[in-house]
Structures are given as structure tokens and as C-alpha cells.
Amino acid sequence: MTTAHATTPQSISLGDAPVNPDKVLTLQGEFYKITPQQSEFFKQQTGITDDDELKRHILSVQAEAYKVAPYPGIMGFSFISLLLKRLPAGEDVINIGLTRKDAIFLDIGCSVGTDVRKAAADGFPADRTIGSDIHPEFGDLAHKLFRTTPETFPGHFIPGDAFDPEMLSVVQPFETVPDSPEPDLKTLTSLNPLHGRISAIHASNFFHLFGESTQLHLARALAGLLSPVPGSIICGGNRALPEKGRTTESLIGTSMFCHCPQTWAEMWDGVVFPKGSVEVEAHLVEMDMLGHKNWYMMWSVKRL
């Protein structure tokens, strides 16, 4: 959930498609559902042990985030759903953090940073984690959600538009590890100094905000960030279809382009990366989104 392009004052942009403000739904507290695993995680992270107090806290942050950008995922509480943990490749990401001293984790389109916090809680060194989103307000809201400060949580937040070349330019995937010194993560204002250095990239509920050509641009941009060390990985989850094409976002009625697992794999292996240099896994699951059934693709792209 990271970018917004210029639109008229009468519209809101949540990716490539302008949204009619009249179709932005009012938040409804009855959509709040939290699993035992999610409840345990947020209680540990926030120190809030009472269920009702935790709900009020999460609803308060949700309301502020929705004012920043009314994504359906904020309406549907995907920001508390521990997406990285649900991905088959999530364990690979954590193992990278546990075994590589120079490992860096990036959550692109991080929203309020829940998956960054989950990665750190599972063992990825917090000071080697980065969240990035076009909305700078999400950095402060992440600290509000988890009751931390920049001093108490050493993870990094780099706001910016992933389609701005000053923030993230497209370069060819690296074949060797950069030989220059690693930049100071604490002072970065752009992702470009991290080209070829990031060991694990997470991008969920992000690609489907954009059209086919824009998704390809984004894939190439992320590929340029990925370390060439075998096992380095990009993973995520997004709306998809059994056959690529367009579908309608059921909550706000916008049209979106969706890949299918086959075209997704063909894009990464042979177009973005040289053929045979990555292993792509992608499979569809049917998910319920506030009463609407949607196809969702969980995927990973791993350097060989």
C-alpha cells in the first residue's frame, strides 16, 4: 500500500485508479476480528492484556490510518493479520535474518509496519529491518500502534514513493555483492543506496494496486535491491485470478489488473531476472474479505 499518483481534488488515489470519495466506506467496528495468534502477538508487543482495551487501541489507530489513506485493507484489518507469517516463504525470511550477519529486511508498502514488528519478534535483528511507505504518517502510527518510539524500537522507516527514481530507481539485478561499504541505515532517505544489498523483501497487498506495466516496473525496481547471494528472496501476497485479467475491487468498485500464477512466474523468471536465475513459487487461495470471496496469490522469488 505505498503509492498515490496525481488525481483531481474530487478523487482519492489508491494506486493507479482514482477512487470516488462517495464510494469510500465508513469504518465499521463489527469487521474487527482477531485470532488467538494475533491477539497474543499484539498483547506482547503493546503490553495491553485486556481484550476490550486492545480492541479500542487498534480501532483508534485504524481510524487515524484510514484518514491518511482509505485502503480496503485498513477497513478490513489486514494491518493486524500478520501477512508475512502466513506466507510459505515467511520462515525463509526469518531464517535469513538468523543466519546472515549482513541481512537486511525490507517491507515495501508497509502501512503501519506490523510485518516489520513480526519479523523482529521472530528473530530478524530489529536494527536490520526497514519499512517503507509513501505515507510518512504511517511511521508515527506504527509507533502509536505498538507503543514504541524511535528510541525503543530500532527498526527504520523510509517514507517515499516507490515509483520516484529519487526514491527507488530501476537497475539491473546484481550478479555480485556490492564491494562498497554498506550505507548507514539510520540516515537513509532513499532506498537507492541499498541496491544489491537487501536479503529479504516483503511486498503484500501492494502489486494489485497497479496496472500490468506498472507492476512490471515495480518488480524490476525491487529486483535491483535484492542481494545476489543465493537464497535471497522477494515474497508477498496480492489479489490474482486463475487467468490474468481485470477484476473489480468489491468494496469500492475500482477495476484492478491481476496476474495469474503462470504469468506471474513468467514475469519474474525471464523478464525481470535472467531466465533460470530465480525460483518462483506462486499459488492461489480463496480468501474472504468482509464477506466477499477473492482469489489471493501467495508467492516468492528466490535467487539461485
Salt bridges, closest charged atoms under 4 A:
ASP16 OD1 - HIS5 NE2 3.35
ASP51 OD1 - LYS43 NZ 2.52
GLU53 OE2 - ARG147 NH2 3.80
GLU64 OE2 - LYS144 NZ 2.10
ASP92 OD2 - LYS302 NZ 3.38
ASP107 OD1 - HIS202 ND1 3.08
ASP122 OD1 - LYS118 NZ 3.24
GLU175 OE1 - ARG303 NH2 3.98
GLU182 OE2 - ARG128 NH1 2.73
ASP184 OD1 - LYS186 NZ 3.33
GLU212 OE2 - LYS244 NZ 2.77
ASP269 OD2 - LYS275 NZ 3.75
